[in-house]
Amino acid sequence: MIPGGYAGKWLDIDLTNNKIEDITFPYETLEQFFGGRGMATKILWDRVADKWTDMDGLDPENPLIFATGPMTGIYPGARICVSGKSPVSNGVVGSTAATEFAVEIKNTGYDGIIFTGKSPEPVYLLVTDDGPELVDAKHLWGLDGETTLIKLNKEVKETLTKRHPNVGLWKAPGSMYLGPAGENMVRNACVMTKICHAAGYGGYGSVMGSKNIKAVVAKSRNMFPKVDAPEAAKLLWRKAHAELIKVSDFRRWGTGHLGFGAGAGTSSEPVRNWQEEWHNETAIGVNRYMDRFWVKTKWADFNCTTNCMKVSCIKTGPYKGDITDVPDYELQAYCGTNLGIFDPESNVHISTLMDKLGHSGINGPNTLGYAA
């Protein structure tokens, strides 16, 4: 017996020995260590607590964990937790990202994935209703994040169409993947998703790279696991959406709505690697991004009412074609003012570069600030 909201199985993958098996956890464990972060912490404690001090975050024995929770896909946002021993802090970080991968992996019948060891060659994990498989990814290794995602979507849809020709058109799978930063084991590299989303904290992109995992991909035609109290889940869903729809600034302007103007007025942004406390560049707030770059004003994470994402694209000039989300407040700060940059176009360009590299848009530019 398992609690409602759980699929009931995990994938346990030994990359060194090319071994994939299903594992389960007792009801009491799922109840006590609640959600993705709780289960990730439990798994790490059980498997590597006795070697924690001596184990580096990039050692093959460090488990890399992708974990959903019982409310994944029900509560707005559909987030997944990525965890392991952090190569940045040597502690544990439950780094989350909103991604359709969280929904797809759960619908395939798995609550999470545990990777250990190191693959001898680059691979990606593909999980479908046919089961899990490790796929050669040498042709994807070295590609930037955006190109990787485009090629993965095309490749997986073609694979599924060949296997199931009578299903019709397949939509894009859910994917989490690396850019060059993760491949080269830059310690604060991200696990990327949806071109400009990331599990950004903890440096787990470098852990993926150390294991030669280019991506984890899932696609399913199955339903969510059942919950124990469907009426209570519906009530929670309605209340959450009722509150989210009130957040008008986020809906109208996105997560970057504070912008440079607010930073100038409140001293809430880093300026030139924190060397200065104030700036007076008030004329390039979020409305300038809207006027010049926004090509999509309504983009939501799975099952989320807020619709806070706004897609920015540079349409002319040397950075033509660069595309990112907003940028949000933190990337306006770290890819902008912290580097002494107050030009929205350059801010969009650097944010896009971080996305393509699979680098943290906060930690990466914060490091660059030392040279700015």
MOFENTA-V338862 format. One record per backbone hydrogen bond with DSSP energy under -1.0 kcal/mol. NH is the residue of the N-H (numbers start at 0). CO is the residue of the C=O. Records with the same first field share a line. If there is no record, write none. Layout:
NH: CO ; CO
This chain:
4: 225
5: 2
9: 22
10: 111
11: 20
12: 113
13: 18
14: 115
18: 13
20: 11
22: 9
29: 25
30: 26
31: 27
32: 28
37: 33
38: 34
39: 35
40: 36
41: 37
42: 38
43: 39
44: 40
45: 41
46: 42
47: 43
48: 44
50: 47
54: 50
58: 55
61: 58
63: 114
64: 82
65: 112
66: 80
67: 110
71: 68
73: 70
74: 70
76: 301
77: 74
79: 96
80: 66
81: 94
82: 64
85: 90
89: 85
94: 81 ; 92
96: 79
98: 77
101: 98
103: 99
104: 100
105: 101
106: 102
107: 103
108: 105
109: 104
110: 8
112: 65
113: 10
114: 63
115: 12
116: 59
118: 210
122: 211
123: 134
124: 214
125: 132
126: 216
127: 130
130: 127
132: 125
134: 123
136: 121
139: 136
140: 136
142: 139
144: 355
147: 143
148: 144
149: 145
150: 146
151: 147
152: 148
153: 149
154: 150
155: 151
156: 152
157: 153
158: 154
159: 155
160: 156
161: 157
162: 158
163: 159
166: 163
173: 217
175: 215
176: 191
177: 213
180: 356
182: 178
183: 179
184: 181
185: 180
188: 185
189: 357
190: 198
191: 176
192: 196
195: 193
196: 192
198: 190
199: 197
204: 188
207: 203
208: 204
209: 205
211: 208
212: 207
213: 122
215: 175
216: 124
217: 173
218: 126
232: 228
233: 229
234: 230
235: 231
236: 232
237: 233
238: 234
239: 235
240: 236
241: 237
242: 238
243: 239
244: 240
245: 242
246: 243
247: 245
250: 246
251: 247
252: 248
253: 249
256: 253
261: 257
262: 258
263: 259
264: 260
265: 261
266: 262
271: 336
272: 337
274: 271
275: 270
281: 279
287: 284
289: 285
290: 286
291: 287
292: 288
293: 288
294: 310
295: 310
303: 300
308: 298
310: 295
311: 323
312: 292
313: 321
319: 316
320: 313
321: 318
323: 311
325: 309
326: 324
328: 254
331: 327
332: 328
333: 329
334: 330
336: 331
337: 332
338: 335
339: 336
340: 335
346: 342
347: 343
348: 344
349: 345
350: 346
351: 347
352: 348
353: 349
354: 350
355: 351
356: 352
357: 353
358: 353
363: 359
365: 361
366: 362
367: 363
368: 364
369: 366
370: 367
